[in-house]
Amino acid sequence: MDAVRMLVVIGLVFFHSALVYATDDDFYVKNDETTGAILIVAGFGVVWAMPLLFLISGLGARHSLRRRGARRFTAERLLRLGVPLVFVTLALNPLPQWLRLRSADADHHESYLAFLPRFYDVRPEPAEFPFLLQGEHFETGHLWFVVLLLTFSLLLVPLHLWLLPREPVRRIGDRVAEAAVCRRGLVLLPAVAFAVICAGARMEEDFAGWHRWSYLLFFLAGFALAADDRFRTAMRRDAGVAAWIGVVLFAAAGPGFALADEPFTEMTASAIASRTLFGAAGWCLVVAIPGLLDRRRLRRLRRLRRRGESERPERPERPERPERPERPERPGRPRRSAIERGYGYLATAVLPLYLLHQPIVVGVAYLVTGWSAPIPVEYAALVAISLTLTLAAYELLVRRTRVTRFLFGMRSPSPRRGANEARSIAS
């Protein structure tokens, strides 16, 4: 799960870079030459990536609530999500909006400092809950994920305190888990709920195509997954079928999205059918990916167990050698492989990388789109430069001081402690 989380966040650099060259997307900076193939390819990531990120977040929330309790969990979420939400919204999010204006109009020469008061000009909008502040230029941008995750986490606390401990609720959960294990395919049944939401409540382009409250269901699904291992057993068993169904449903939804003028919001039969298939495909793929990864993990553990239990052939006894004097143990940590070091480094960097990546992608795109080069060359350069700058900004500007680590939601107060936490996760 942690590896998938890193994959999704790093993949967002590739995804948002691709939107610069997409024909049908209103990204901040657009290249003069675009192609419709971008959204077709990127759509397959949209259908599962952010939903899976919310499912993983719900799974982590269950363990965090058990370990910390409701009060400490609330305080931890407000610090780790609320503080970076406010800081990045005020400090970094004006840049993409300013570059949008400059990119759309060559005669727009307003300075960045002159633009800031217009960005901060906001009004309350309760109807857009949980996005309560709106403005002509103000936006949470890519931080919509943080807004929703913080909201869902706070809504989870009273559910955890008052509803889940009740005996009838626990009995229902136990029966559902038992049924999921005993009846093949039952774990795919929530696909109906996601299909209904996408069809009736429509889809929201600003939130990676899904309706904002669809993500609450994915979050709660992760919370339930952590409550009972029988759900994991059912997901492992049905992962292969879920993968095939998800791919087929997504492919069947494609023509409707391609032909409709506004497939996310139209209420025509074709658009509704496409959204229905999209919602069902999303749940199937979110079941399939963790299930298949869990299968792989169990196979690896079984191979290691068999290897450890297998008896080695007896070797002829060798004459005893004189014992060598023992070398004194060197102080320090055991040496780790490059993969373990890289994994540990990225495990603690996920949230800061997410917060940093989009302003950097937009800034680099503003410069790269001025080149007279083919789309593949520009795209490769945009991804490489953006990814390098994002990692460099994290390394040089975020992780080295207590203040910046706090502002970007990092859990540990020092790089050494963060590395130790990452090693414990990796192990």
N, C-alpha and C positions, 0 to 999 in steps of 0.2 A: 504493500500500500504506500509506503513511504517513497519507494522508487517511482511508482506511478505518479505520485504528487510532484516529484522533481521533474519527471518527463513532461507533464502537462505544463508546468510553469515555464520551463525552458522552451517548450514548443510554442508558447505564446509569442515569442520573438519571431519565429518563422511565420506564424499565423498573421500577426499584425503587420509584418513586413509585406506579406502577400496582398493585404488589403489595399496597399498603395497602388497596385496594378490591377485591381478588380473593377470591372465595368459597372456593376450594379450596387456598389457600396459607397456610402458617404463618409469616407475616412477623412482625417484631418488634412492630409497632404495627398494629392493624387498626381500620378504620372500622366503626361499627355497621351501616351500610348497605353491602352489597357486591354484586358482580355477577359472574356466571360468564363474561361476555363478555371479561373482561380476559385470562384465560389463553389464550383462543382467538386473540386478536389478538397477544398477546406471544409465543405459541408459535412464530410464524413467525420472530421474531428469535432465539429460543433455538436454533433448529435450525442457524443458520449463524454467529451473531455471535461467540461465544466460540471455536468451532472455527477461525474465520478469524483471530482474534487469536493463537491458538497457531501457525497456519501462518505468519503474518507474523513471529512471534517466532523460529520455526525458520529462516526465510529470513535474518533479521538475524544469527542466531547463526553461520551459515555465513560471512558476510562478516566478522564480528567475529573468528572463529577464524583466518581467513586473515590478517587485518591484525595481530592481537595475538599469535598463538601460544597454545598451550594454557595456559601458566602465567599469562600476563597476562589471558587470557580468564577463567580461574577466579577470579583475584583481583578482576577487575572485576565479575563476577556476584555474588560474595559481598558486595562493597561496595554495589553498586547495588540488589540485591534482598534480601540477607540483613539488612543494617542497617535498611532501612525495615520489613521484615517484623517484626523484633523490636520496634522502636520503636512502630510503629502498633498492634501486638497489645497491648503493655503500656499505651500511653498513650490510645488512642482506642477500641479494641474493647470495653472494659467498658461504655461508655455505652449501646450498643444493647441489651445484655443487661439492664442495670439498668432501662431504659425498658420493656423487655418485661414485667418483673415488675410495674412500676407501672401499665402499661396494662391488664394482665390482671386486676389486683386493686386496686380503688379504696381498699381498706384497707391496702395495702402502703405503709408510710411509712419504710422503711429508707433511711437516707441513702446517698449515693453513696460516701462514704469508708468507711462500714461495710460496703458491698457488695464493695469491692475485694478484701479478703482471700479472700472466697468465690470470686471470679472467678479469682484466682491459685492456687487450690487445684487442683493438677493431678496426674495419674498417668501413667506411661509406658504406651503402648499400641502395641507393635510391629506387631500385626496390622493396624493402620490406616495403615501406611506409605503415604505419607511424612508423614502427620499423626500424629506420634509422641506428642504430648501431648494428653490428654483430661481432661475434668473435668465436674462437674455444670453449671457455668455458663461454664467456659472454652471459647473457640472462636477459630478463626482468622477466622471470618466470611467477608466478601468477599475476604479475603486468600488464599483457597484458590488463586486464580489465581497469586499470587506464589509460594506454596509449590510448586505443581506446576512452574511455569516454572523456578524455581531448581533443583529436583530434576532436571528433564529436561536442563537446561544442564550440570549436573555429570556426569550419566550420558553426555552427549555427548562429553566430553573423551577418555575411553579409546577410544571408538568412532572418534573422529577420529585418534587417535595410532596405534592398532594395527590396526584393521580396514580402514578406507578406503584407506590407501596401498597395500594389497596388490594385486598385479596381477590376480589372478582377480576380485576384487571390482570393480576398475575396469573390467574387460572386461564384467562382467555389467551394471554401470551404463550403459555405453556401448550395449550391445545393447538394454536396456530403453528408453533414450531414443530410439534409432533406431526401435524398434518403435512407440513412442508417436506419433512423427511420421508413420510410414508407414501405420499402421493406424488408421483412423477409429474413435473411441469407446473405444480401449484405455485412455485416461487416466481413464475412468469405472470401470474394473474394481475399484479399491480400495473402491468402494461396497459390495462384497460383504463385505469384512472388517469394515467399520463396522456393517453390518447384522447380522452374526454376533455381534459384541461386544454390541450393544444387545439382541439377542434372548436370548442365553445368559447373559452376565454381568450383565444387567439395567442399569437406569439409576439414577443417583443424583441425587435432587432437590437436594441441597445443592451440587452442582457444575453448576448450570445444565442439569440433565436428562441430561447425558451421563455415562457411566462414566468415572472418573478416568483410566484407561489408554487410553481412546479419544483423549484429548487428546495422548498421547505420539505416536500415529500421525499426527495432524495436524501436530505439531511436526516430526517426521521428514520428513513430506511437504514442508514448507516448506524444510527443510534440503536435500532432494534437488532441489527446484525451483531453488534458488540455484546448484546444482552444474552445471547444463547448460541452456542456453537453449532446447534442443529441447523440453523440457517446457513452457516458456512458449508455444512455437509450437503445440503440441498443445492446450493449454488455450484459446488464442485461437480456434483452428479449431473446437473442439467446445463453445465457451461457450454458444452459442444452444441447442443440443440439451440440454446439461446443465441449463440454466435451466428449460426446459420440463419435463424429466423430474423435476427436483427439486420444482417446484411441484406437479406431479401426484401424486408420491409422498407429499408432505406432506399434501395434501388427502385422499388415500386413508387416511392414518394417523389423521386427525382423529376419525372416528366411534368407533374402538376406544378412543382415549384418553378420549373423552367418556362412553362407556358403562361402562367398567371401573371397579371400586372403587379398585384400586391399579394403574393401568396401568404404572407404572415397575417394579414388582416382581412382579406376578402372573405365574404360569406357565400361564394359560389360553391357548387357541389364539388368541383375539381379541387379548389383550394382547401375546403374542409376535409376532403378525403386525403389529400397530401399531408395536411397537418396531423390527422389521425394516425397515419402510417408512421410519420416522423416520431410522434410521442411514444408509440408502442416500440419502435425500433430503438429509441434511446434507452428505455428500461431494459430491453433484452441485452443490449450491448454492455450496459452497466452491470448486469448479472454475469455476463460471459467473461469479461476481462478479469475481474478478481477471481472468479471461479477457475479459469484456466491457469492463472498464476499460482493459485493455491494448489492445484493439481501438480504443477511443476515442483513446487516447494516440497510437497509430500513425497513425490518420487525421489527427489534428491535425498531427503532424510532417510527413506527406506534403503536407498543404495548405500549410504554411509553406515546405516545400522547393520546391513548384511555384510558389508566389508569388515566391520569391526567384529562381528560374530563368527566370521569364517575362520576355520582353524588353519594356521600356516603349517606347511610340511616341516617335519622335524629335520634339523640340520645336524650333521655329525659334530660332536663336541670338539672344540678347538682347545689346544693347550692354553692354560691360563697365562696371561701376560702380567708382568708386574704393574701394579696400579700406579697411575700417574697422579701427581699432586693436583688437587682440585684448584681450578682457577677461581679467584675471587669474582663474585658476581658484580657486573658493572651496574651502577645506578642508572635509572632512567626507565622509560616506557619500552615495552616490547616493540620491535620493528614491525611496521605494517606495510602491506603492499600498496602500490600506487592507486589501485582501484579502491581499496579501503579508505585511503586518505582522501581521494576525490569524493567518495560517497559521503564521508563524514563532513567534509567541507560544505558540500551542497545541501546536506540535510538541515543544517542550521541557517542556510542562506535563502531558503525557499521564499519566505515572506518578503524580505528586503528585495530580492530579485523581482518578485511580482510587482512591488511598489515602484521600482525604478524603471522597469523595462519600457513601458509605453512612452513616457516623455522622451526617452533616449531614442527610441525607434522613430518617433515623429521628427525629432530634431535632425537625425541623420538623413531621413527621407527627404526633408526639405532641401538638403544639399545634393543628395544623390540624384534626385529627379531632374536636376539641371544638366546632367550629363547627356551627351548624345551617344548612347550605347544601347544595345539590344536589351529587352526586358530580362532575359536570364542572367546577363552580366550584371546589370544594375541590382537585381534581386539578390544575387549571391554576395555582392559587395555590401548591400544594405544589411543583410543578416549577419555577415561576418563582423562588420564594424559595430553594429548595435550590440551583438552578443559580447564582443570584447569590451566595449565601453561599459556595459551593464555590470559585468564581472569586475572590471577595474573600479567602477564607482563603489561597488559593495566592499571590495577589499581595501581601498584607500580612504573612502569617505564615511563608511558606515561601521564596519566591524572593529575598528581600532580604538574607539573611545566609548566610555560608558554612556555619555550623553547621546551620541548618534545611535548606539545600539538600542537605547530606550526609545528614541523617537521613531525607529523603524521596527519596533515590536519584537526585538530579539529577546529570547527568554533569559539568557545568562548574562551576567554583568561583565564577563571578560572573555576574550577569545579562547583562552586555555580551557575554561570551564565549558564553553560552547563546544569545543572539540571533544571533550570528554563525554558530554551528553550525546553527541553525534555518534561516537564510538559505541556507546551503550545501545543506541538505536540500531546501528548496523549489525551488532552481534546478536 
